[in-house]
Amino acid sequence: MKRILLILVQLCLLAGIVSATDIRRIETEVWLYRSGNAVVAQTWDVNITQGTEWYIPIENLGQRIIRNFKVFENDKEYANEGSEWNSDRSLEAKTRRCGIVEKSNGVELCWGQGEYGDHVYQILYIIDNLIQQMADTVNVGFNWQFINDELAANPDSVRMVIHCPVDSTTVWQAGDGGNMGVWAFGCEADVRVEYGTVTIESTEPCGYHDYLTVLMRFDADPFVVRTRRSRSEERRVG
């Protein structure tokens, strides 16, 4: 009898593991521009067993603007409902559709999960004024949370690549005498600066409260930014 109960418990545990929504990997690529704007592209490799939509909360925008939000799957673009997105709908009604929910302190980028099972989503959006003049008036930079905590599932791994300004010949150099600095917060990750790019990669699976915030500081040249951050904003991480 004890053996039967043990087998039943093991089967229940196994079922729980199999039935859990899984985020296998989130990859983020960021292209910066001299204007301070940035193009962000993310790839979400997931397995879905529950829920109806994904959403990315983006808060504390200040003078920044999120625009041109798009979602692709299998090279097909989702229908974009813009600010008309309605979260109170069925799984079927949200399938292959995306939109933005405007909040008092920011926005939520939303898209329908589609049928349960494996999916690879490509998410694309622009951040105007990501890079801003720092309060010291010498440097420019940003402090931005690219991957949120408390997701529907804990990502097994995350990887991020940030490129030098695409409309400039500047090549980043870190360390003493360099022209930039970079720090990552919120999860265990390696940070590398090489060949004019920054690569940040997790070294262990993320937990429920893990996130990825990146703080970068640059020499003002070659950026021509239009906005300035307060000291309180510079101290805030996440």
C-alpha positions in Angstrom: 0.0 0.0 0.0 2.8 2.4 0.9 4.5 1.6 -2.5 1.3 2.5 -4.3 0.9 5.8 -2.5 4.6 6.6 -3.2 4.0 6.0 -6.9 0.8 8.1 -6.9 2.7 11.0 -5.3 5.5 10.8 -7.8 3.0 10.8 -10.7 1.3 13.9 -9.2 4.7 15.7 -8.9 5.6 14.7 -12.4 2.3 16.0 -13.7 2.8 19.2 -11.9 6.2 19.7 -13.6 4.8 18.9 -17.0 1.8 21.1 -16.7 3.7 24.2 -15.6 4.1 27.1 -18.1 7.8 27.3 -18.9 9.9 30.2 -20.2 13.0 28.4 -21.6 14.8 31.6 -22.7 14.4 35.3 -23.2 16.9 36.9 -25.5 17.1 40.7 -25.8 18.9 42.8 -28.4 19.2 46.6 -28.1 20.3 49.0 -30.8 21.2 52.5 -29.6 21.1 55.7 -31.7 23.0 59.1 -31.2 19.6 60.7 -30.5 19.3 58.7 -27.3 16.5 56.5 -28.8 16.7 52.7 -28.8 15.2 49.8 -30.7 14.5 46.7 -28.5 14.0 43.2 -29.9 13.2 40.3 -27.6 12.7 36.6 -28.4 10.6 34.5 -25.9 11.0 30.8 -26.2 8.1 29.3 -24.1 5.8 26.4 -23.5 2.3 27.4 -22.4 -0.2 25.4 -20.4 -2.4 28.1 -18.9 -3.5 31.7 -19.1 -4.5 33.8 -22.1 -1.9 36.5 -22.6 1.6 37.8 -21.9 2.3 41.3 -20.8 5.4 43.4 -20.1 4.9 46.2 -17.5 7.1 49.2 -18.2 7.0 51.8 -15.4 8.6 55.1 -14.4 8.7 56.3 -18.0 9.3 60.0 -17.2 10.1 61.7 -20.5 10.5 58.4 -22.3 7.9 57.1 -24.8 7.2 53.6 -25.9 6.1 53.2 -29.5 5.9 50.9 -32.6 5.2 47.8 -30.5 5.0 44.7 -32.7 4.8 41.0 -32.1 5.8 38.3 -34.6 5.5 34.5 -34.6 6.7 32.2 -37.5 7.5 35.4 -39.4 3.9 36.6 -39.3 3.0 39.8 -37.6 0.2 40.0 -35.0 -2.7 42.3 -35.5 -2.1 45.4 -33.4 -5.0 46.9 -31.4 -3.0 49.7 -29.9 -4.6 51.2 -26.8 -7.9 49.4 -27.5 -6.4 46.1 -26.1 -8.9 44.4 -23.8 -7.5 41.9 -21.4 -10.9 40.5 -20.4 -11.3 38.2 -23.4 -10.9 34.6 -24.1 -7.7 32.8 -25.3 -9.2 32.5 -28.8 -10.1 36.2 -29.0 -6.5 37.3 -28.2 -4.8 34.8 -30.5 -2.3 36.5 -32.9 -3.3 40.0 -31.5 -1.3 42.5 -29.5 -1.8 45.9 -27.9 -0.9 48.4 -25.2 -2.6 49.0 -21.8 -1.9 52.5 -20.6 -1.4 52.8 -16.8 -1.0 55.8 -14.5 2.7 55.1 -14.1 3.5 53.5 -17.5 2.3 51.0 -20.0 1.8 47.2 -20.4 2.8 45.6 -23.7 0.3 42.8 -24.2 -0.1 39.9 -26.7 -2.2 36.8 -26.9 -0.6 33.5 -26.0 -2.3 31.5 -28.7 -2.8 27.7 -28.4 -1.2 25.9 -25.5 2.1 24.3 -26.3 5.5 25.6 -27.7 5.8 29.2 -29.0 8.7 31.5 -30.0 7.6 35.1 -30.0 9.6 38.0 -31.4 8.7 41.3 -29.7 9.9 44.7 -31.1 9.4 48.2 -29.8 11.1 51.6 -29.7 12.1 53.6 -26.6 12.4 57.3 -27.3 14.9 59.1 -25.0 16.2 56.0 -23.4 19.6 57.7 -23.0 19.5 60.9 -21.1 21.8 63.6 -19.8 22.9 62.7 -16.3 22.6 65.2 -13.4 26.4 65.7 -13.4 26.1 67.2 -17.0 29.2 65.3 -18.0 27.9 61.9 -18.9 24.8 60.4 -20.5 23.3 57.0 -19.8 20.3 55.0 -18.8 18.9 52.8 -16.0 16.3 50.4 -17.4 14.6 47.2 -16.4 14.5 45.0 -19.5 13.1 41.8 -17.9 10.6 42.0 -15.1 10.3 39.9 -12.0 7.2 37.9 -11.0 6.6 36.6 -14.5 4.1 33.8 -15.2 7.1 31.4 -15.2 10.7 31.8 -14.1 13.1 32.1 -17.2 15.6 29.2 -17.4 18.1 31.6 -19.0 18.3 35.2 -20.2 20.8 36.8 -22.6 21.2 40.4 -23.7 23.3 42.2 -26.3 23.5 46.0 -26.5 25.2 47.5 -29.5 27.2 50.7 -30.0 25.2 53.5 -31.6 24.4 52.3 -35.1 24.7 55.8 -36.6 28.2 56.4 -35.2 31.7 55.1 -35.5 32.3 55.1 -31.8 33.5 51.8 -30.3 32.9 51.2 -26.6 35.9 50.6 -24.3 35.4 49.7 -20.6 37.8 50.0 -17.7 40.4 52.7 -16.9 40.5 55.3 -19.7 37.4 53.8 -21.3 34.4 55.7 -22.6 31.6 53.7 -20.9 30.6 51.7 -17.9 27.9 49.0 -17.5 26.4 47.2 -14.5 23.6 44.6 -14.4 21.3 44.1 -11.4 18.5 41.6 -10.4 19.9 38.2 -11.3 23.2 36.3 -11.4 24.8 37.2 -14.7 28.1 37.7 -16.5 28.8 41.1 -18.2 31.2 41.4 -21.0 32.3 44.3 -23.2 34.0 43.3 -26.4 34.1 44.3 -30.1 31.9 47.3 -29.4 29.0 45.4 -27.8 27.9 44.6 -24.3 26.8 41.0 -23.6 24.9 40.1 -20.4 24.1 36.4 -19.8 22.6 34.7 -16.8 24.7 32.1 -15.0 21.8 30.3 -13.4 18.0 30.0 -13.8 16.1 33.0 -12.7 13.8 33.0 -9.6 10.4 34.5 -9.1 11.8 37.7 -7.8 14.7 38.0 -10.2 14.8 40.6 -13.0 17.3 42.2 -15.3 18.0 46.0 -14.9 20.9 47.5 -16.8 22.7 50.7 -15.8 25.0 52.2 -18.5 27.1 55.4 -18.5 28.7 56.9 -21.6 30.9 59.8 -22.4 28.6 62.4 -23.9 30.1 62.1 -27.4 28.6 60.9 -29.8 25.2 61.2 -28.2 23.0 64.3 -28.8 20.3 63.7 -26.2 17.2 65.8 -25.6 16.3 65.1 -22.0 17.9 65.1 -18.5 17.5 62.9 -15.5 17.3 63.9 -11.9 19.6 62.5 -9.3 16.7 60.6 -7.7 16.1 58.8 -11.0 19.8 57.9 -11.3 19.8 56.3 -7.9 16.7 54.1 -8.7 17.5 50.7 -10.0 14.6 48.6 -11.4 
